[in-house]
Amino acid sequence: MRSALRKAIDGVRWYVRELTDESAYDRYVAHVGTNHPHTPAPSRREFERMRTNRQEKDPRQGFRCC
């Protein structure tokens, strides 16, 4: 019973992280480690800044409300 509950909680956690794109940084760090092993991965803050800058430059992203 306990393992079934743990699996359910882990599944919900995975779903929420994917839905909110919280796991994007983890995927990026894995990509850098695999494809560019001698390049240090950026910090979480640097990654979010790069991502925000890229989204703001893309005209398909629409407008920002604030």
PQR file of N, CA, C, O and H, with PARSE charges and radii, in Angstrom:
ATOM      1  N   MET A   1       0.826  -1.198   0.000 -0.4000 1.5000
ATOM      2  CA  MET A   1       0.000   0.000   0.000 -0.0000 2.0000
ATOM      3  C   MET A   1       0.864   1.253   0.000  0.5500 1.7000
ATOM      4  O   MET A   1       0.582   2.216  -0.713 -0.5500 1.4000
ATOM      5  N   ARG A   2       1.914   1.227   0.804 -0.4000 1.5000
ATOM      6  CA  ARG A   2       2.772   2.405   0.911 -0.0000 2.0000
ATOM      7  C   ARG A   2       3.497   2.699  -0.396  0.5500 1.7000
ATOM      8  O   ARG A   2       3.645   3.858  -0.783 -0.5500 1.4000
ATOM      9  H   ARG A   2       2.143   0.445   1.383  0.4000 1.0000
ATOM     10  N   SER A   3       3.950   1.639  -1.078 -0.4000 1.5000
ATOM     11  CA  SER A   3       4.654   1.859  -2.341 -0.0000 2.0000
ATOM     12  C   SER A   3       3.698   2.376  -3.423  0.5500 1.7000
ATOM     13  O   SER A   3       4.108   3.156  -4.281 -0.5500 1.4000
ATOM     14  H   SER A   3       3.829   0.698  -0.764  0.4000 1.0000
ATOM     15  N   ALA A   4       2.451   1.958  -3.391 -0.4000 1.5000
ATOM     16  CA  ALA A   4       1.468   2.457  -4.350 -0.0000 2.0000
ATOM     17  C   ALA A   4       1.209   3.936  -4.112  0.5500 1.7000
ATOM     18  O   ALA A   4       1.071   4.705  -5.063 -0.5500 1.4000
ATOM     19  H   ALA A   4       2.118   1.324  -2.694  0.4000 1.0000
ATOM     20  N   LEU A   5       1.143   4.336  -2.852 -0.4000 1.5000
ATOM     21  CA  LEU A   5       0.958   5.747  -2.518 -0.0000 2.0000
ATOM     22  C   LEU A   5       2.167   6.559  -2.959  0.5500 1.7000
ATOM     23  O   LEU A   5       2.023   7.654  -3.502 -0.5500 1.4000
ATOM     24  H   LEU A   5       1.255   3.711  -2.080  0.4000 1.0000
ATOM     25  N   ARG A   6       3.353   6.022  -2.727 -0.4000 1.5000
ATOM     26  CA  ARG A   6       4.582   6.706  -3.140 -0.0000 2.0000
ATOM     27  C   ARG A   6       4.620   6.874  -4.653  0.5500 1.7000
ATOM     28  O   ARG A   6       4.997   7.938  -5.146 -0.5500 1.4000
ATOM     29  H   ARG A   6       3.470   5.132  -2.286  0.4000 1.0000
ATOM     30  N   LYS A   7       4.234   5.833  -5.400 -0.4000 1.5000
ATOM     31  CA  LYS A   7       4.202   5.909  -6.859 -0.0000 2.0000
ATOM     32  C   LYS A   7       3.208   6.964  -7.328  0.5500 1.7000
ATOM     33  O   LYS A   7       3.480   7.705  -8.274 -0.5500 1.4000
ATOM     34  H   LYS A   7       3.928   4.969  -5.000  0.4000 1.0000
ATOM     35  N   ALA A   8       2.063   7.031  -6.671 -0.4000 1.5000
ATOM     36  CA  ALA A   8       1.053   8.018  -7.034 -0.0000 2.0000
ATOM     37  C   ALA A   8       1.558   9.434  -6.763  0.5500 1.7000
ATOM     38  O   ALA A   8       1.370  10.329  -7.587 -0.5500 1.4000
ATOM     39  H   ALA A   8       1.842   6.429  -5.903  0.4000 1.0000
ATOM     40  N   ILE A   9       2.189   9.638  -5.626 -0.4000 1.5000
ATOM     41  CA  ILE A   9       2.730  10.958  -5.286 -0.0000 2.0000
ATOM     42  C   ILE A   9       3.830  11.341  -6.270  0.5500 1.7000
ATOM     43  O   ILE A   9       3.872  12.479  -6.737 -0.5500 1.4000
ATOM     44  H   ILE A   9       2.342   8.911  -4.957  0.4000 1.0000
ATOM     45  N   ASP A  10       4.722  10.404  -6.588 -0.4000 1.5000
ATOM     46  CA  ASP A  10       5.790  10.674  -7.551 -0.0000 2.0000
ATOM     47  C   ASP A  10       5.219  10.996  -8.932  0.5500 1.7000
ATOM     48  O   ASP A  10       5.740  11.862  -9.636 -0.5500 1.4000
ATOM     49  H   ASP A  10       4.689   9.480  -6.208  0.4000 1.0000
ATOM     50  N   GLY A  11       4.164  10.309  -9.311 -0.4000 1.5000
ATOM     51  CA  GLY A  11       3.528  10.578 -10.597 -0.0000 2.0000
ATOM     52  C   GLY A  11       2.912  11.961 -10.651  0.5500 1.7000
ATOM     53  O   GLY A  11       3.043  12.658 -11.657 -0.5500 1.4000
ATOM     54  H   GLY A  11       3.742   9.606  -8.739  0.4000 1.0000
ATOM     55  N   VAL A  12       2.247  12.364  -9.589 -0.4000 1.5000
ATOM     56  CA  VAL A  12       1.652  13.698  -9.528 -0.0000 2.0000
ATOM     57  C   VAL A  12       2.750  14.757  -9.538  0.5500 1.7000
ATOM     58  O   VAL A  12       2.632  15.778 -10.215 -0.5500 1.4000
ATOM     59  H   VAL A  12       2.141  11.797  -8.772  0.4000 1.0000
ATOM     60  N   ARG A  13       3.818  14.507  -8.782 -0.4000 1.5000
ATOM     61  CA  ARG A  13       4.937  15.454  -8.749 -0.0000 2.0000
ATOM     62  C   ARG A  13       5.543  15.605 -10.133  0.5500 1.7000
ATOM     63  O   ARG A  13       5.798  16.728 -10.568 -0.5500 1.4000
ATOM     64  H   ARG A  13       3.914  13.678  -8.231  0.4000 1.0000
ATOM     65  N   TRP A  14       5.784  14.490 -10.846 -0.4000 1.5000
ATOM     66  CA  TRP A  14       6.333  14.539 -12.196 -0.0000 2.0000
ATOM     67  C   TRP A  14       5.410  15.335 -13.115  0.5500 1.7000
ATOM     68  O   TRP A  14       5.871  16.177 -13.886 -0.5500 1.4000
ATOM     69  H   TRP A  14       5.577  13.577 -10.493  0.4000 1.0000
ATOM     70  N   TYR A  15       4.102  15.068 -13.033 -0.4000 1.5000
ATOM     71  CA  TYR A  15       3.133  15.737 -13.899 -0.0000 2.0000
ATOM     72  C   TYR A  15       3.131  17.244 -13.665  0.5500 1.7000
ATOM     73  O   TYR A  15       3.128  18.017 -14.623 -0.5500 1.4000
ATOM     74  H   TYR A  15       3.727  14.384 -12.407  0.4000 1.0000
ATOM     75  N   VAL A  16       3.132  17.662 -12.421 -0.4000 1.5000
ATOM     76  CA  VAL A  16       3.107  19.092 -12.108 -0.0000 2.0000
ATOM     77  C   VAL A  16       4.397  19.765 -12.572  0.5500 1.7000
ATOM     78  O   VAL A  16       4.359  20.873 -13.107 -0.5500 1.4000
ATOM     79  H   VAL A  16       3.134  17.033 -11.643  0.4000 1.0000
ATOM     80  N   ARG A  17       5.543  19.101 -12.369 -0.4000 1.5000
ATOM     81  CA  ARG A  17       6.821  19.672 -12.820 -0.0000 2.0000
ATOM     82  C   ARG A  17       6.853  19.821 -14.339  0.5500 1.7000
ATOM     83  O   ARG A  17       7.377  20.811 -14.851 -0.5500 1.4000
ATOM     84  H   ARG A  17       5.574  18.201 -11.935  0.4000 1.0000
ATOM     85  N   GLU A  18       6.301  18.853 -15.063 -0.4000 1.5000
ATOM     86  CA  GLU A  18       6.254  18.950 -16.518 -0.0000 2.0000
ATOM     87  C   GLU A  18       5.250  20.016 -16.961  0.5500 1.7000
ATOM     88  O   GLU A  18       5.515  20.768 -17.899 -0.5500 1.4000
ATOM     89  H   GLU A  18       5.875  18.049 -14.647  0.4000 1.0000
ATOM     90  N   LEU A  19       4.124  20.079 -16.302 -0.4000 1.5000
ATOM     91  CA  LEU A  19       3.085  21.040 -16.652 -0.0000 2.0000
ATOM     92  C   LEU A  19       3.569  22.476 -16.458  0.5500 1.7000
ATOM     93  O   LEU A  19       3.277  23.341 -17.284 -0.5500 1.4000
ATOM     94  H   LEU A  19       3.909  19.468 -15.540  0.4000 1.0000
ATOM     95  N   THR A  20       4.293  22.734 -15.393 -0.4000 1.5000
ATOM     96  CA  THR A  20       4.775  24.082 -15.097 -0.0000 2.0000
ATOM     97  C   THR A  20       6.148  24.353 -15.698  0.5500 1.7000
ATOM     98  O   THR A  20       6.685  25.449 -15.538 -0.5500 1.4000
ATOM     99  H   THR A  20       4.529  22.032 -14.722  0.4000 1.0000
ATOM    100  N   ASP A  21       6.720  23.378 -16.382 -0.4000 1.5000
ATOM    101  CA  ASP A  21       8.044  23.463 -17.006 -0.0000 2.0000
ATOM    102  C   ASP A  21       9.156  23.667 -15.981  0.5500 1.7000
ATOM    103  O   ASP A  21      10.207  24.226 -16.294 -0.5500 1.4000
ATOM    104  H   ASP A  21       6.284  22.488 -16.512  0.4000 1.0000
ATOM    105  N   GLU A  22       8.916  23.215 -14.776 -0.4000 1.5000
ATOM    106  CA  GLU A  22       9.912  23.271 -13.708 -0.0000 2.0000
ATOM    107  C   GLU A  22      11.109  22.368 -14.027  0.5500 1.7000
ATOM    108  O   GLU A  22      12.221  22.624 -13.563 -0.5500 1.4000
ATOM    109  H   GLU A  22       8.062  22.760 -14.522  0.4000 1.0000
ATOM    110  N   SER A  23      10.885  21.330 -14.805 -0.4000 1.5000
ATOM    111  CA  SER A  23      11.946  20.378 -15.110 -0.0000 2.0000
ATOM    112  C   SER A  23      12.818  20.814 -16.286  0.5500 1.7000
ATOM    113  O   SER A  23      13.734  20.084 -16.665 -0.5500 1.4000
ATOM    114  H   SER A  23       9.982  21.123 -15.182  0.4000 1.0000
ATOM    115  N   ALA A  24      12.560  21.976 -16.870 -0.4000 1.5000
ATOM    116  CA  ALA A  24      13.337  22.440 -18.020 -0.0000 2.0000
ATOM    117  C   ALA A  24      14.813  22.586 -17.669  0.5500 1.7000
ATOM    118  O   ALA A  24      15.675  22.228 -18.471 -0.5500 1.4000
ATOM    119  H   ALA A  24      11.815  22.569 -16.563  0.4000 1.0000
ATOM    120  N   TYR A  25      15.111  23.097 -16.500 -0.4000 1.5000
ATOM    121  CA  TYR A  25      16.503  23.267 -16.095 -0.0000 2.0000
ATOM    122  C   TYR A  25      17.202  21.914 -15.964  0.5500 1.7000
ATOM    123  O   TYR A  25      18.344  21.762 -16.398 -0.5500 1.4000
ATOM    124  H   TYR A  25      14.411  23.388 -15.848  0.4000 1.0000
ATOM    125  N   ASP A  26      16.538  20.952 -15.380 -0.4000 1.5000
ATOM    126  CA  ASP A  26      17.124  19.616 -15.241 -0.0000 2.0000
ATOM    127  C   ASP A  26      17.430  19.006 -16.608  0.5500 1.7000
ATOM    128  O   ASP A  26      18.484  18.398 -16.798 -0.5500 1.4000
ATOM    129  H   ASP A  26      15.610  21.075 -15.028  0.4000 1.0000
ATOM    130  N   ARG A  27      16.505  19.168 -17.559 -0.4000 1.5000
ATOM    131  CA  ARG A  27      16.735  18.657 -18.902 -0.0000 2.0000
ATOM    132  C   ARG A  27      17.902  19.384 -19.572  0.5500 1.7000
ATOM    133  O   ARG A  27      18.698  18.761 -20.274 -0.5500 1.4000
ATOM    134  H   ARG A  27      15.649  19.661 -17.404  0.4000 1.0000
ATOM    135  N   TYR A  28      18.005  20.695 -19.358 -0.4000 1.5000
ATOM    136  CA  TYR A  28      19.090  21.469 -19.954 -0.0000 2.0000
ATOM    137  C   TYR A  28      20.442  21.054 -19.375  0.5500 1.7000
ATOM    138  O   TYR A  28      21.411  20.912 -20.121 -0.5500 1.4000
ATOM    139  H   TYR A  28      17.358  21.201 -18.787  0.4000 1.0000
ATOM    140  N   VAL A  29      20.523  20.863 -18.083 -0.4000 1.5000
ATOM    141  CA  VAL A  29      21.775  20.431 -17.451 -0.0000 2.0000
ATOM    142  C   VAL A  29      22.179  19.056 -17.988  0.5500 1.7000
ATOM    143  O   VAL A  29      23.359  18.817 -18.243 -0.5500 1.4000
ATOM    144  H   VAL A  29      19.736  20.978 -17.476  0.4000 1.0000
ATOM    145  N   ALA A  30      21.222  18.162 -18.159 -0.4000 1.5000
ATOM    146  CA  ALA A  30      21.525  16.843 -18.722 -0.0000 2.0000
ATOM    147  C   ALA A  30      22.020  16.983 -20.158  0.5500 1.7000
ATOM    148  O   ALA A  30      22.953  16.288 -20.559 -0.5500 1.4000
ATOM    149  H   ALA A  30      20.263  18.357 -17.952  0.4000 1.0000
ATOM    150  N   HIS A  31      21.411  17.867 -20.931 -0.4000 1.5000
ATOM    151  CA  HIS A  31      21.832  18.102 -22.314 -0.0000 2.0000
ATOM    152  C   HIS A  31      23.257  18.643 -22.367  0.5500 1.7000
ATOM    153  O   HIS A  31      24.069  18.167 -23.160 -0.5500 1.4000
ATOM    154  H   HIS A  31      20.653  18.432 -20.606  0.4000 1.0000
ATOM    155  N   VAL A  32      23.566  19.623 -21.540 -0.4000 1.5000
ATOM    156  CA  VAL A  32      24.908  20.201 -21.526 -0.0000 2.0000
ATOM    157  C   VAL A  32      25.924  19.137 -21.115  0.5500 1.7000
ATOM    158  O   VAL A  32      26.997  19.045 -21.711 -0.5500 1.4000
ATOM    159  H   VAL A  32      22.907  20.010 -20.896  0.4000 1.0000
ATOM    160  N   GLY A  33      25.602  18.349 -20.124 -0.4000 1.5000
ATOM    161  CA  GLY A  33      26.515  17.312 -19.671 -0.0000 2.0000
ATOM    162  C   GLY A  33      26.778  16.246 -20.721  0.5500 1.7000
ATOM    163  O   GLY A  33      27.883  15.710 -20.799 -0.5500 1.4000
ATOM    164  H   GLY A  33      24.730  18.424 -19.640  0.4000 1.0000
ATOM    165  N   THR A  34      25.771  15.935 -21.530 -0.4000 1.5000
ATOM    166  CA  THR A  34      25.904  14.912 -22.556 -0.0000 2.0000
ATOM    167  C   THR A  34      26.584  15.442 -23.816  0.5500 1.7000
ATOM    168  O   THR A  34      27.502  14.814 -24.342 -0.5500 1.4000
ATOM    169  H   THR A  34      24.873  16.371 -21.467  0.4000 1.0000
ATOM    170  N   ASN A  35      26.134  16.587 -24.293 -0.4000 1.5000
ATOM    171  CA  ASN A  35      26.594  17.095 -25.581 -0.0000 2.0000
ATOM    172  C   ASN A  35      27.786  18.052 -25.499  0.5500 1.7000
ATOM    173  O   ASN A  35      28.514  18.223 -26.476 -0.5500 1.4000
ATOM    174  H   ASN A  35      25.388  17.097 -23.866  0.4000 1.0000
ATOM    175  N   HIS A  36      27.982  18.663 -24.355 -0.4000 1.5000
ATOM    176  CA  HIS A  36      29.079  19.617 -24.175 -0.0000 2.0000
ATOM    177  C   HIS A  36      29.748  19.343 -22.828  0.5500 1.7000
ATOM    178  O   HIS A  36      29.632  20.158 -21.913 -0.5500 1.4000
ATOM    179  H   HIS A  36      27.390  18.524 -23.560  0.4000 1.0000
ATOM    180  N   PRO A  37      30.440  18.223 -22.690 -0.5600 1.5000
ATOM    181  CA  PRO A  37      30.938  17.806 -21.375  0.2800 2.0000
ATOM    182  C   PRO A  37      31.975  18.746 -20.750  0.5500 1.7000
ATOM    183  O   PRO A  37      32.151  18.737 -19.531 -0.5500 1.4000
ATOM    184  N   HIS A  38      32.656  19.547 -21.552 -0.4000 1.5000
ATOM    185  CA  HIS A  38      33.686  20.431 -20.993 -0.0000 2.0000
ATOM    186  C   HIS A  38      33.164  21.834 -20.717  0.5500 1.7000
ATOM    187  O   HIS A  38      33.907  22.694 -20.245 -0.5500 1.4000
ATOM    188  H   HIS A  38      32.514  19.554 -22.542  0.4000 1.0000
ATOM    189  N   THR A  39      31.896  22.067 -21.007 -0.4000 1.5000
ATOM    190  CA  THR A  39      31.278  23.364 -20.754 -0.0000 2.0000
ATOM    191  C   THR A  39      30.514  23.301 -19.440  0.5500 1.7000
ATOM    192  O   THR A  39      29.675  22.420 -19.258 -0.5500 1.4000
ATOM    193  H   THR A  39      31.292  21.368 -21.391  0.4000 1.0000
ATOM    194  N   PRO A  40      30.790  24.221 -18.521 -0.5600 1.5000
ATOM    195  CA  PRO A  40      30.026  24.197 -17.265  0.2800 2.0000
ATOM    196  C   PRO A  40      28.572  24.627 -17.502  0.5500 1.7000
ATOM    197  O   PRO A  40      28.300  25.543 -18.278 -0.5500 1.4000
ATOM    198  N   ALA A  41      27.680  23.969 -16.841 -0.4000 1.5000
ATOM    199  CA  ALA A  41      26.262  24.317 -16.953 -0.0000 2.0000
ATOM    200  C   ALA A  41      26.010  25.625 -16.212  0.5500 1.7000
ATOM    201  O   ALA A  41      26.609  25.869 -15.165 -0.5500 1.4000
ATOM    202  H   ALA A  41      27.901  23.225 -16.210  0.4000 1.0000
ATOM    203  N   PRO A  42      25.126  26.470 -16.747 -0.5600 1.5000
ATOM    204  CA  PRO A  42      24.816  27.722 -16.053  0.2800 2.0000
ATOM    205  C   PRO A  42      24.041  27.448 -14.761  0.5500 1.7000
ATOM    206  O   PRO A  42      23.449  26.383 -14.584 -0.5500 1.4000
ATOM    207  N   SER A  43      24.062  28.417 -13.885 -0.4000 1.5000
ATOM    208  CA  SER A  43      23.278  28.282 -12.659 -0.0000 2.0000
ATOM    209  C   SER A  43      21.793  28.355 -13.017  0.5500 1.7000
ATOM    210  O   SER A  43      21.427  28.729 -14.131 -0.5500 1.4000
ATOM    211  H   SER A  43      24.543  29.282 -14.028  0.4000 1.0000
ATOM    212  N   ARG A  44      20.959  27.995 -12.067 -0.4000 1.5000
ATOM    213  CA  ARG A  44      19.515  28.049 -12.298 -0.0000 2.0000
ATOM    214  C   ARG A  44      19.078  29.471 -12.654  0.5500 1.7000
ATOM    215  O   ARG A  44      18.242  29.666 -13.536 -0.5500 1.4000
ATOM    216  H   ARG A  44      21.256  27.690 -11.162  0.4000 1.0000
ATOM    217  N   ARG A  45      19.638  30.443 -11.977 -0.4000 1.5000
ATOM    218  CA  ARG A  45      19.299  31.841 -12.221 -0.0000 2.0000
ATOM    219  C   ARG A  45      19.716  32.279 -13.631  0.5500 1.7000
ATOM    220  O   ARG A  45      18.952  32.945 -14.330 -0.5500 1.4000
ATOM    221  H   ARG A  45      20.318  30.284 -11.261  0.4000 1.0000
ATOM    222  N   GLU A  46      20.936  31.900 -14.043 -0.4000 1.5000
ATOM    223  CA  GLU A  46      21.408  32.236 -15.389 -0.0000 2.0000
ATOM    224  C   GLU A  46      20.542  31.570 -16.458  0.5500 1.7000
ATOM    225  O   GLU A  46      20.221  32.176 -17.481 -0.5500 1.4000
ATOM    226  H   GLU A  46      21.556  31.359 -13.475  0.4000 1.0000
ATOM    227  N   PHE A  47      20.170  30.316 -16.206 -0.4000 1.5000
ATOM    228  CA  PHE A  47      19.318  29.597 -17.148 -0.0000 2.0000
ATOM    229  C   PHE A  47      17.974  30.299 -17.306  0.5500 1.7000
ATOM    230  O   PHE A  47      17.501  30.478 -18.429 -0.5500 1.4000
ATOM    231  H   PHE A  47      20.430  29.823 -15.375  0.4000 1.0000
ATOM    232  N   GLU A  48      17.355  30.697 -16.204 -0.4000 1.5000
ATOM    233  CA  GLU A  48      16.053  31.374 -16.279 -0.0000 2.0000
ATOM    234  C   GLU A  48      16.176  32.710 -16.992  0.5500 1.7000
ATOM    235  O   GLU A  48      15.265  33.097 -17.725 -0.5500 1.4000
ATOM    236  H   GLU A  48      17.739  30.552 -15.292  0.4000 1.0000
ATOM    237  N   ARG A  49      17.285  33.431 -16.797 -0.4000 1.5000
ATOM    238  CA  ARG A  49      17.494  34.703 -17.478 -0.0000 2.0000
ATOM    239  C   ARG A  49      17.647  34.476 -18.984  0.5500 1.7000
ATOM    240  O   ARG A  49      17.068  35.215 -19.781 -0.5500 1.4000
ATOM    241  H   ARG A  49      18.025  33.117 -16.202  0.4000 1.0000
ATOM    242  N   MET A  50      18.420  33.460 -19.380 -0.4000 1.5000
ATOM    243  CA  MET A  50      18.580  33.141 -20.809 -0.0000 2.0000
ATOM    244  C   MET A  50      17.232  32.775 -21.428  0.5500 1.7000
ATOM    245  O   MET A  50      16.912  33.201 -22.538 -0.5500 1.4000
ATOM    246  H   MET A  50      18.889  32.860 -18.733  0.4000 1.0000
ATOM    247  N   ARG A  51      16.463  32.000 -20.715 -0.4000 1.5000
ATOM    248  CA  ARG A  51      15.163  31.563 -21.210 -0.0000 2.0000
ATOM    249  C   ARG A  51      14.194  32.737 -21.348  0.5500 1.7000
ATOM    250  O   ARG A  51      13.461  32.831 -22.333 -0.5500 1.4000
ATOM    251  H   ARG A  51      16.723  31.654 -19.813  0.4000 1.0000
ATOM    252  N   THR A  52      14.193  33.619 -20.370 -0.4000 1.5000
ATOM    253  CA  THR A  52      13.324  34.796 -20.428 -0.0000 2.0000
ATOM    254  C   THR A  52      13.721  35.710 -21.574  0.5500 1.7000
ATOM    255  O   THR A  52      12.860  36.199 -22.305 -0.5500 1.4000
ATOM    256  H   THR A  52      14.788  33.543 -19.570  0.4000 1.0000
ATOM    257  N   ASN A  53      15.021  35.945 -21.739 -0.4000 1.5000
ATOM    258  CA  ASN A  53      15.492  36.789 -22.842 -0.0000 2.0000
ATOM    259  C   ASN A  53      15.101  36.199 -24.191  0.5500 1.7000
ATOM    260  O   ASN A  53      14.678  36.929 -25.087 -0.5500 1.4000
ATOM    261  H   ASN A  53      15.721  35.548 -21.145  0.4000 1.0000
ATOM    262  N   ARG A  54      15.238  34.886 -24.344 -0.4000 1.5000
ATOM    263  CA  ARG A  54      14.879  34.237 -25.595 -0.0000 2.0000
ATOM    264  C   ARG A  54      13.376  34.374 -25.861  0.5500 1.7000
ATOM    265  O   ARG A  54      12.969  34.614 -26.997 -0.5500 1.4000
ATOM    266  H   ARG A  54      15.582  34.293 -23.616  0.4000 1.0000
ATOM    267  N   GLN A  55      12.562  34.224 -24.831 -0.4000 1.5000
ATOM    268  CA  GLN A  55      11.119  34.331 -25.003 -0.0000 2.0000
ATOM    269  C   GLN A  55      10.699  35.755 -25.340  0.5500 1.7000
ATOM    270  O   GLN A  55       9.778  35.955 -26.131 -0.5500 1.4000
ATOM    271  H   GLN A  55      12.893  34.028 -23.908  0.4000 1.0000
ATOM    272  N   GLU A  56      11.361  36.744 -24.749 -0.4000 1.5000
ATOM    273  CA  GLU A  56      11.003  38.131 -25.018 -0.0000 2.0000
ATOM    274  C   GLU A  56      11.394  38.549 -26.425  0.5500 1.7000
ATOM    275  O   GLU A  56      10.746  39.422 -27.003 -0.5500 1.4000
ATOM    276  H   GLU A  56      12.109  36.580 -24.106  0.4000 1.0000
ATOM    277  N   LYS A  57      12.430  37.956 -26.989 -0.4000 1.5000
ATOM    278  CA  LYS A  57      12.865  38.292 -28.351 -0.0000 2.0000
ATOM    279  C   LYS A  57      12.006  37.624 -29.415  0.5500 1.7000
ATOM    280  O   LYS A  57      11.990  38.071 -30.562 -0.5500 1.4000
ATOM    281  H   LYS A  57      12.956  37.247 -26.519  0.4000 1.0000
ATOM    282  N   ASP A  58      11.305  36.582 -29.062 -0.4000 1.5000
ATOM    283  CA  ASP A  58      10.506  35.829 -30.027 -0.0000 2.0000
ATOM    284  C   ASP A  58       9.136  36.490 -30.195  0.5500 1.7000
ATOM    285  O   ASP A  58       8.364  36.544 -29.238 -0.5500 1.4000
ATOM    286  H   ASP A  58      11.317  36.219 -28.131  0.4000 1.0000
ATOM    287  N   PRO A  59       8.824  36.987 -31.379 -0.5600 1.5000
ATOM    288  CA  PRO A  59       7.531  37.672 -31.565  0.2800 2.0000
ATOM    289  C   PRO A  59       6.338  36.731 -31.465  0.5500 1.7000
ATOM    290  O   PRO A  59       5.211  37.197 -31.292 -0.5500 1.4000
ATOM    291  N   ARG A  60       6.550  35.420 -31.569 -0.4000 1.5000
ATOM    292  CA  ARG A  60       5.441  34.479 -31.451 -0.0000 2.0000
ATOM    293  C   ARG A  60       4.982  34.314 -30.012  0.5500 1.7000
ATOM    294  O   ARG A  60       3.918  33.745 -29.771 -0.5500 1.4000
ATOM    295  H   ARG A  60       7.465  35.041 -31.710  0.4000 1.0000
ATOM    296  N   GLN A  61       5.752  34.795 -29.059 -0.4000 1.5000
ATOM    297  CA  GLN A  61       5.403  34.630 -27.648 -0.0000 2.0000
ATOM    298  C   GLN A  61       4.294  35.581 -27.214  0.5500 1.7000
ATOM    299  O   GLN A  61       3.773  35.446 -26.107 -0.5500 1.4000
ATOM    300  H   GLN A  61       6.616  35.257 -29.255  0.4000 1.0000
ATOM    301  N   GLY A  62       3.926  36.526 -28.050 -0.4000 1.5000
ATOM    302  CA  GLY A  62       2.861  37.445 -27.673 -0.0000 2.0000
ATOM    303  C   GLY A  62       3.397  38.609 -26.873  0.5500 1.7000
ATOM    304  O   GLY A  62       4.559  38.987 -27.022 -0.5500 1.4000
ATOM    305  H   GLY A  62       4.350  36.635 -28.949  0.4000 1.0000
ATOM    306  N   PHE A  63       2.582  39.166 -26.046 -0.4000 1.5000
ATOM    307  CA  PHE A  63       2.985  40.324 -25.262 -0.0000 2.0000
ATOM    308  C   PHE A  63       3.002  39.989 -23.788  0.5500 1.7000
ATOM    309  O   PHE A  63       2.394  39.012 -23.350 -0.5500 1.4000
ATOM    310  H   PHE A  63       1.638  38.858 -25.924  0.4000 1.0000
ATOM    311  N   ARG A  64       3.693  40.794 -23.040 -0.4000 1.5000
ATOM    312  CA  ARG A  64       3.725  40.627 -21.589 -0.0000 2.0000
ATOM    313  C   ARG A  64       2.746  41.575 -20.950  0.5500 1.7000
ATOM    314  O   ARG A  64       2.590  42.711 -21.397 -0.5500 1.4000
ATOM    315  H   ARG A  64       4.188  41.587 -23.395  0.4000 1.0000
ATOM    316  N   CYS A  65       2.105  41.131 -19.936 -0.4000 1.5000
ATOM    317  CA  CYS A  65       1.089  41.973 -19.300 -0.0000 2.0000
ATOM    318  C   CYS A  65       1.711  42.950 -18.297  0.5500 1.7000
ATOM    319  O   CYS A  65       1.112  43.980 -17.989 -0.5500 1.4000
ATOM    320  H   CYS A  65       2.232  40.208 -19.573  0.4000 1.0000
ATOM    321  N   CYS A  66       2.898  42.640 -17.789 -0.4000 1.5000
ATOM    322  CA  CYS A  66       3.494  43.520 -16.790 -0.0000 2.0000
ATOM    323  C   CYS A  66       5.002  43.529 -16.878  0.5500 1.7000
ATOM    324  O   CYS A  66       5.662  44.221 -16.104 -0.5500 1.4000
ATOM    325  H   CYS A  66       3.385  41.803 -18.040  0.4000 1.0000
TER
END
